[in-house]
Amino acid sequence: VMPETAPLIKKKAVKSYGAEITYCAPNLAARESTLDELVKNTGATFIHPYNNKDIISGQGTAAIELLNEIVDLDIVMAPVGGGGLLSGTSIAVKGLNPRVQVVAAEPKNADDAYRSFKLGYLVPSENPNTIADGLLTSLCDLTFKIISEKVDEIVTVSEEAIVEAMRIIWERMKIIIEPSSAVPLAAVLEHKKLFSGKKLGIILSGGNVDLDKLPF
């Protein structure tokens, strides 16, 4: 089940693996209702893309590799949408070295995780509109609980900073990343004082970008 607005590269990749795509409107209610109907009609097994212990455990391995390679980090950063990657990252980091802070970054135009984190209860996403399409999903009960307990801070960033960060990584590191993956670096660019003098480890989370629709 994919939103109609999903990047073409994601649609092509899924089809190339032999999967059948069922499209829905780009909002949570449509995704859930479409999924429920699909499971009912086909008997398929639903595996949640992020609110799942096994998924979270798997995504935490990136942080384990990072801390095993660089042992003196002050902060580990990851983007946050539904919270699977961030949950796994925070569990791994705090388990290996509780001294290391975990800081998440989120688009200002899709800041439900930030608001939920600050208020202490789940806040639903309301008409998110960001270039970081991979972060349009909202936290669920499991990811919110883990993030509330183990993440030190969530910061938000502008669309302009996301594009700038994405361009920097493309041009200077020669790595193809998608806008969602650029959000943590965007946070560093926009919140310099918060990270000044700190040794950071930033998780680059994906490279699903339509090359014909680059934002720069």
Secondary structure as UniProt FT lines:
FT   STRAND          2..3
FT   TURN            4..5
FT   HELIX           8..16
FT   TURN            17..18
FT   STRAND          23..24
FT   HELIX           28..42
FT   HELIX           53..59
FT   HELIX           61..69
FT   TURN            71..72
FT   STRAND          75..79
FT   HELIX           84..96
FT   TURN            98..99
FT   STRAND          101..107
FT   HELIX           108..110
FT   HELIX           112..119
FT   HELIX           133..135
FT   HELIX           141..150
FT   STRAND          153..157
FT   HELIX           159..168
FT   HELIX           169..173
FT   HELIX           179..190
FT   HELIX           192..195
FT   TURN            196..197
FT   STRAND          200..202
FT   HELIX           211..213
//
